[in-house]
């Protein structure tokens, strides 16, 4: 089974196992709080309101992570963090 790091829009880093049989979540940790609005809530167009993709304008993290030297660098609209992924650092 191949293992991958997956980063989602909720600020979670997931270690996932992937094989022809499917996806298995091996571990998950929350590293960064979402601060950007998804933009899928109420929208004003001209003088009328309409709903895009439901009425949810939830907070998300849009920025892609960077991986370098056993670290992951993450950012939202308020902060940038660097987290070691080396087990010897803990």
C-alpha positions in Angstrom: 0.0 0.0 0.0 1.4 3.4 -1.0 1.2 6.2 1.6 0.5 9.8 0.9 0.2 13.1 2.8 -3.1 14.7 2.0 -4.0 18.2 3.1 -7.6 19.3 3.1 -9.4 22.6 3.1 -10.2 22.2 6.8 -6.5 22.5 7.7 -6.0 18.8 8.4 -3.0 16.8 7.3 -4.0 13.1 6.6 -1.7 10.2 6.1 -3.6 8.0 3.6 -2.9 4.6 2.3 -3.9 4.1 -1.3 -4.2 0.8 -3.1 -6.2 -0.7 -6.0 -8.7 -1.7 -3.3 -9.2 1.8 -2.1 -8.3 4.6 0.3 -7.5 4.0 4.0 -7.1 6.9 6.4 -4.1 6.0 8.6 -3.8 9.1 10.7 -5.1 12.7 10.8 -4.1 15.9 12.7 -5.4 19.4 12.5 -2.6 22.0 12.0 -4.2 25.2 10.8 -7.5 27.0 11.2 -9.4 28.0 8.1 -9.8 31.7 7.6 -10.9 32.2 4.0 -14.6 32.3 3.0 -15.4 29.6 0.5 -17.5 32.1 -1.6 -20.3 29.6 -2.1 -22.8 31.4 0.1 -25.3 34.2 -0.7 -24.2 36.3 -3.6 -25.5 39.7 -4.7 -25.9 40.1 -8.4 -27.3 43.5 -9.4 -30.2 44.2 -7.1 -31.2 40.7 -6.5 -29.8 38.0 -4.2 -29.1 34.5 -5.3 -27.7 31.4 -3.7 -24.6 29.7 -5.1 -24.1 26.0 -4.3 -26.4 26.1 -1.4 -26.3 28.7 1.4 -23.0 27.7 3.0 -20.2 30.2 3.1 -17.9 28.2 5.3 -14.3 29.0 6.2 -11.6 27.1 4.3 -7.8 27.0 3.7 -7.1 27.5 0.0 -3.3 27.7 0.0 -1.4 24.6 -1.0 1.2 23.2 1.5 4.9 23.1 0.8 7.0 20.1 1.8 10.8 20.5 2.3 13.5 18.9 4.5 11.0 16.9 6.5 8.9 19.9 7.2 5.5 21.1 6.0 4.8 24.8 5.6 1.2 25.9 5.7 -0.5 29.3 5.6 -3.9 30.8 5.9 -4.9 34.5 5.8 -3.5 35.2 9.2 -0.3 33.1 9.7 2.3 30.9 8.3 3.5 27.9 10.2 6.3 25.3 9.7 5.8 21.9 11.3 8.5 19.2 11.5 7.4 15.8 10.3 10.6 14.1 11.6 9.7 11.7 14.4 13.1 12.5 16.0 11.9 16.1 16.7 9.3 14.8 19.1 
